[in-house]
Amino acid sequence: MDQVSDTFMTDEDWINQGKADAWAGKPKHSPEHDPQAASMYDLGYCEGEIERSPVKPKNLEQQN
């Protein structure tokens, strides 16, 4: 996960970060300091593995 200031991240922010990491193909890296944040991140990561990103990958945009 990118170095994100997690001091003010909400549950929704953690879910979105997990989805973004999954869509980018990054390894799962949930926060270790906060069990609630880790749970939200893991939830988002799992959803991200199931759903497609709302943004087309650049290599597909160039082919069209």
Residue pairs with C-beta under 8 A, 6 or more apart in sequence:
1 17
1 21
1 26
1 29
4 17
6 31
6 34
6 37
9 17
9 37
11 36
11 37
11 40
12 40
14 31
14 37
14 40
14 41
14 44
15 40
15 41
15 43
15 44
15 47
16 44
17 41
17 44
18 28
18 30
18 40
18 41
18 42
18 43
18 44
18 45
18 46
18 47
18 48
19 44
19 45
19 47
19 48
19 51
20 48
21 27
21 28
21 29
21 45
21 48
22 28
22 44
22 45
22 46
22 47
22 48
22 49
23 48
23 52
23 53
23 55
28 41
28 42
28 45
30 37
30 38
30 41
30 42
30 45
31 37
31 38
31 41
32 38
